[in-house]
Amino acid sequence: MRGLRLLRDGARYHVSARANRQEFLLEPRSAKLLFLGVLAEAKKHYRFRVEDFCIMGNHFHLIIKPALGESLSMIMKWILQVFAIRYNRRHGLNGYFWGDRFFSRIIEGREEFRRIIEYIHRNPCEAGLCRSPLAWPFCGLWHFLHRRSEILGRILPNWLKELYESAILEFS
């Protein structure tokens, strides 16, 4: 029996999900772009803010803050289902795309947030996909640097903007 998901109204979460059998189904650029499109579309159906993200070859990371009264589970269910349906249709497949249910953990405070965002920024570098997270176009830092607002939004809280700006200085 799986444990209950810890949810708290107004919380921000570190969320991750892996492809079935940990296969590198997200490896092609087209799969990552499809995921980004679904994520941006989800923002039209639900009220939430993505504060950071990174899409890897077989998994993704999000830092997500649902608006008051919104359900993290419903948001993620929509994102994962819609992506799987569209991916399968595009490739003439059927069946499961995602492995287990998505991982989520409430982020407690700014220091934990800072630690998780650093982990997310370094993820593609440690996997050998790029030398700097500034060069990985499937992460929040790259989107912030290039003023892409589809995922992060147009207006970031000042404290988050400062975190991104200090990360850019660090990796430049």
C-alpha positions, 0 to 999 in steps of 0.5 A: 500500500502506498503512502499518502501524499503530503499536501498543504495549501499554499506550499511549494513542491519539488516534483519529479517523475521518471519515464517507464522502466527509466527509459530515455523517452524524453531524450529527443528534443521533440519530446522535451518541447512537447513536455514544455508545451503541455506544461505551458498549456496546463497553466491555462487550465490550473492556477499554479506557478512553476518556479524552476524546472529541468527536463532530462532524458528520462525524468523531469524536475519541477518546483511548483506552487499551486495557487490557494485551493488548487490541487497539486495532484490534479495539476500533475495528473493533467500534465502527465496524462496529457503528455503521455496521450500526445506522446503516444499518439505522435509515436503510434504507441499505447500504454504507459509512459510514466513509471511510478506515480510522481514524487513530490515533497513540500519545500520547507523554507528558503534554504531548502529551496536554494539547495533544491534549485542548485541541484536542479540547475546542476542536473544536466551538467552532472549528467554530461549534457552540457558544461553550464546550466546556462546552455541547457535550453530545457531548464528554468535558468536558460528560460530566465536568461533568454526571457522566455515566459511560457513556463516561468511567467513574466513576473517573478517574485524579487527573491526568485529573480535574485536567485536566478541572477546570482546563478547566472553570475555563478555559471558565467 
